Amino acid sequence: MFVPDALVNGLRLRYEISGNKGPFVVLLNGIAMSIGHWKPFAERLSGLYKVLCHDLRGQTLSEKPKSEYSFEQHSQDLAFLMEALGIDKAHIVGTSYGSEVAMRFALDHPEKTLTLTVIDGVSEIDPLLRVTAESWMAAALSDPRVFYKTLLPWTYSSEFIGANRQALDAREEAVASLPRDWFEAFAGLCRAFLKLTITESLHRITCPSLVVVGELDILKHRGFAKKIAEHLGGPAKLVEIPKAGHAAAIEKPGEAAAIFLAFLKEHGL
C-alpha cells in the first residue's frame, strides 16, 4: 500500500487511510508507536468506517523537528491534516500518548470531534509516572537496548511477554538500529508529556466518550481512567479489558476494537 506524506503545519507527516465507506475514525499513536502498530485494530473497522492513521511529529515516519513538542502542536497538526484531506469530523481514538493528544484535540476542536475514545491514558502526571518517563528519557539518550528493556515491563502484561518473547526480541534489534534522531525526538515527546495537566478542563468535552483501560496496566492504571471518566462533561463510559497490560490496543486489538464498535453502536453512530 502506498503511504503518502502531507506537508502540515510546516512539517512533513506520514499518514495512511484505509477503508472506503462510512465516517472517519482517527487513530492516534502511543509514544513509541508507528502507523503499522494499529493495523490489527484498524482492520476490524475498515468494513464500516474509513480509518486515518498518522505518525505524530517526532515519531518514526514523520519529520522530527529540533524544537520543543507539545500536545497543542499535535492537536493543531491533526486539525490541519484533516482539513488537507477534506475530513470535516471524525471519531477520535488514541492510546497512551495518543489518548492525551485525543483529549487535547477534543478540547481544541469540538466541532471536528464526533466522539472521543481514550485507551490507557491519563489527564495528569503523578510522581511515579513522572520518574518513569524520566527514566525512559535517560535510557533513550544513553543506550537503545537498555531503553527498550526499560519499556517492556511497563508496556505489556506478563502473559503477552511470555507468549511473544521471540517477536519482542526481534523488535529489540529493530529499535537498536534506529537513528539517533529517533531517540532525541522520543525524549522531546516525553518532555511534552511531563507538562500534561488537563483534568480540570475535561468538563468542556461534551461529546460521547469511551474510556478504556487494561486490567493489568501498571503505568496508566484504572485510577487514571476513572478520573478521566468522572471529569468529562458529556456521557462517558469506562470499560476494562481483562488480562491486558498498558498496550491493550496492541495486546488485544480484537477486544479493544469490539468495545469501540459497541460504543459507537450504542450511540447510533
C-alpha positions in Angstrom: 0.0 0.0 0.0 1.3 3.5 -0.9 1.6 5.5 2.3 1.7 9.3 1.5 3.2 12.3 3.2 1.4 15.6 3.9 3.0 19.0 4.5 1.1 20.1 7.5 1.7 23.0 9.9 5.1 23.5 8.4 6.4 19.9 8.6 6.1 16.5 6.9 3.7 14.0 8.4 3.3 10.4 7.2 -0.3 9.1 7.1 -2.4 6.2 5.9 -6.1 5.9 5.1 -7.8 2.5 5.0 -11.4 1.5 4.5 -13.7 3.0 1.8 -17.0 3.9 3.4 -18.6 5.4 6.5 -17.4 8.3 8.6 -13.7 8.6 9.5 -12.1 7.2 12.6 -8.7 8.8 13.5 -6.3 6.5 15.4 -3.5 8.3 17.4 -0.3 6.6 18.3 1.2 5.8 21.6 4.6 7.5 22.2 6.8 4.8 20.6 4.3 3.5 18.1 4.1 4.0 14.4 1.2 3.6 11.9 1.7 -0.1 11.4 1.0 -0.9 15.1 -2.6 0.0 14.5 -3.2 -2.5 11.7 -4.9 -5.3 13.6 -7.2 -2.8 15.3 -7.9 -0.8 12.1 -8.7 -3.9 10.0 -11.6 -4.6 12.3 -13.1 -1.2 11.5 -12.4 -0.9 7.8 -15.6 -2.6 6.6 -17.7 0.0 8.4 -15.5 3.1 8.6 -12.7 4.9 6.9 -9.6 5.0 9.1 -6.9 7.6 9.3 -3.6 6.9 11.0 -0.5 9.1 11.1 2.8 9.3 12.8 2.9 12.4 15.0 5.6 15.0 14.7 8.7 13.4 16.3 7.6 9.8 15.5 9.2 7.2 13.3 7.9 8.0 9.8 7.2 11.8 10.2 9.5 14.7 10.5 11.4 15.3 13.8 11.9 19.0 14.3 14.5 20.0 16.9 12.1 22.4 18.6 10.1 21.5 21.7 6.9 19.4 21.2 3.5 20.0 22.8 0.1 18.5 22.8 -1.2 21.7 21.4 1.0 21.3 18.4 -0.1 17.7 17.9 -3.7 18.9 18.1 -3.1 21.6 15.6 -1.3 19.2 13.3 -4.2 16.8 13.2 -6.7 19.6 12.5 -4.6 20.8 9.6 -4.2 17.2 8.3 -7.9 16.6 8.4 -8.5 19.8 6.6 -6.0 18.9 3.9 -7.7 15.5 3.4 -11.2 17.0 3.4 -12.3 15.4 6.7 -14.8 17.7 8.5 -15.4 15.5 11.5 -14.2 12.2 12.9 -14.3 9.7 15.8 -11.1 10.4 17.6 -9.3 7.4 19.2 -6.0 7.5 21.0 -3.9 5.1 23.0 -1.5 6.2 25.8 0.3 9.4 24.5 -2.1 9.4 21.6 -5.1 9.4 24.0 -3.7 12.6 25.6 -3.4 14.1 22.1 -7.0 13.0 21.5 -8.3 14.7 24.7 -6.3 17.9 23.7 -7.9 17.7 20.2 -11.4 17.3 21.6 -10.8 20.4 23.8 -9.4 22.5 21.0 -11.6 21.3 18.1 -15.0 20.1 19.5 -16.5 20.9 16.1 -14.3 18.2 14.5 -14.8 15.6 17.2 -17.8 13.2 16.8 -16.7 11.0 19.7 -13.6 10.6 21.9 -12.0 7.3 22.9 -9.2 7.3 25.5 -7.3 4.0 25.7 -4.8 3.7 28.6 -4.4 7.4 29.0 -4.0 10.0 31.8 -5.0 13.6 32.2 -2.3 14.5 34.7 1.1 13.2 36.0 1.7 11.6 39.4 5.2 11.2 40.9 5.6 7.6 39.8 4.6 8.3 36.2 7.0 11.3 36.2 10.0 9.3 37.3 9.1 6.5 34.9 9.1 8.9 32.0 12.3 10.5 33.2 13.9 7.1 33.3 12.8 6.4 29.7 14.2 9.7 28.6 17.6 8.9 30.2 17.7 5.4 28.7 16.7 6.6 25.3 19.6 9.1 25.2 22.1 6.6 26.6 21.6 3.1 25.2 18.9 1.9 22.7 18.9 -1.7 24.1 18.7 -0.6 27.7 15.9 1.8 26.7 13.9 -1.0 25.0 14.3 -3.3 28.0 13.2 -0.5 30.3 10.0 -0.1 28.4 8.9 -3.7 28.3 7.7 -4.4 31.8 5.6 -1.1 31.9 4.1 -1.8 28.4 3.0 -5.4 28.3 1.4 -7.9 30.5 3.3 -10.9 31.8 1.2 -13.3 29.7 1.9 -11.2 26.5 5.6 -11.1 27.1 5.7 -14.9 27.7 3.8 -15.7 24.6 5.6 -13.2 22.3 9.2 -13.3 23.5 10.7 -14.1 20.2 8.9 -11.2 18.4 9.8 -8.9 21.2 13.4 -9.8 21.0 13.3 -9.2 17.2 11.7 -5.8 18.0 14.7 -5.0 20.2 17.0 -5.5 17.2 14.8 -3.1 15.2 14.9 -0.5 18.0 18.6 -0.8 18.4 19.1 0.1 14.7 17.0 3.3 14.8 18.9 6.6 14.1 19.9 8.9 16.9 17.3 11.5 16.0 14.5 9.0 16.8 15.7 8.8 20.4 16.2 12.5 20.7 12.6 13.0 19.4 11.3 10.4 21.8 12.9 12.4 24.7 11.2 15.5 23.3 7.8 13.8 23.3 8.4 12.7 26.9 9.1 16.3 27.9 5.8 17.3 26.3 4.1 14.5 28.2 5.5 15.7 31.6 3.7 19.0 31.2 0.3 17.4 30.9 -2.3 18.8 33.2 -5.8 18.8 31.7 -8.0 17.2 34.3 -9.8 20.4 35.3 -10.5 21.2 31.6 -12.2 17.9 30.8 -15.6 19.1 31.7 -15.5 21.1 28.4 -15.5 17.8 26.4 -19.2 17.1 25.9 -19.2 14.6 23.1 -19.9 10.9 23.8 -16.7 9.5 25.3 -15.3 6.0 25.9 -12.5 5.4 28.4 -10.7 2.1 28.1 -8.0 0.6 30.4 -6.2 -2.6 30.5 -6.9 -4.6 33.7 -3.1 -5.2 34.2 -1.9 -1.7 33.2 0.6 -0.7 35.8 1.7 2.5 34.0 -1.6 4.3 33.4 -3.9 2.3 35.6 -7.6 2.3 36.3 -7.3 5.1 38.8 -6.3 7.5 36.0 -9.1 6.1 33.7 -11.7 6.6 36.4 -10.6 10.2 37.0 -10.9 11.0 33.3 -14.4 9.4 33.0 -15.6 11.3 36.1 -14.3 14.7 34.8 -15.6 14.5 31.2 -18.5 16.8 30.6 -20.6 14.6 28.4 -21.8 11.0 28.5 -18.7 8.8 29.4 -18.4 5.0 29.7 -15.5 3.3 31.4 -14.5 -0.2 30.2 -11.7 -2.5 31.4 -10.1 -5.1 29.1 -9.4 -8.2 31.1 -5.8 -9.5 31.3 -4.4 -6.7 29.2 -1.4 -4.5 30.1 -0.7 -1.0 29.1 -0.5 -1.6 25.4 -4.1 -3.0 25.3 -4.8 -1.9 21.8 -1.7 -4.0 20.7 -2.1 -6.9 23.0 -5.8 -7.4 22.5 -6.8 -5.5 19.3 -9.9 -7.6 18.7 -11.3 -6.9 22.2 -10.4 -3.2 22.0 -12.0 -2.8 18.6 -15.1 -4.7 19.7 -15.5 -2.4 22.7 -15.1 0.7 20.4 -17.6 -0.6 17.8 -20.1 -1.4 20.5 -19.8 2.1 21.9 -20.5 3.6 18.5 -23.5 1.3 18.1 -24.9 2.4 21.5 -24.8 6.0 20.3 -26.3 5.2 16.9 -23.0 6.1 15.1 
